[in-house]
Amino acid sequence: MKTLLTFSLLTILAGCKVAATAEDYRWSVKAPSQVSLVPKSKLHFTVEARTSDGRLVAEVPYMYSVEWVGVHGVRHQGWSSREEYIVVKGDPGMAFLRILVLDRYHNITEVARSTFEVTAETPPAK
């Protein structure tokens, strides 16, 4: 019974990868330079993970956090090449989207960042 429990636990843990390692890829984030605080507005972004030879790799797990003005963000799970979104929060001003992965020592490290402005009104059409 103990062996079965140990095997089950190892199987579960093996499938729970929350982020790739920082050294495995070159990371970048594509996000708008401005978002609005109008109700139900969302920050949409896409994270890219590339191999050392520049090949784009999809579905690589990472974590992200948004530091809104006046609101400390929590960590969320994301996957490279997928469009992610989060509801806009906080007050007007400069905010930061931080892309996080593990380094080889299993410390959480920032590998990409996007700075954007949160405005109180609807941004002009582009």
HELIX and SHEET records of a PDB file:
HELIX    1   1 LYS A    2  ALA A   14  1                                  13    
HELIX    2   2 ALA A   22  ASP A   24  5                                   3    
SHEET    1   A 3 ARG A  26  LYS A  30  0                                        
SHEET    2   A 3 LYS A  42  ARG A  50 -1                                        
SHEET    3   A 3 LEU A  56  VAL A  57 -1                                        
SHEET    1   B 3 ARG A  26  LYS A  30  0                                        
SHEET    2   B 3 LYS A  42  ARG A  50 -1                                        
SHEET    3   B 3 GLU A  83  VAL A  87 -1                                        
SHEET    1   C 5 GLN A  34  SER A  36  0                                        
SHEET    2   C 5 ILE A 108  THR A 119  1                                        
SHEET    3   C 5 ASP A  91  LEU A 102 -1                                        
SHEET    4   C 5 PRO A  61  VAL A  69 -1                                        
SHEET    5   C 5 HIS A  76  TRP A  79 -1                                        
END                                                                             
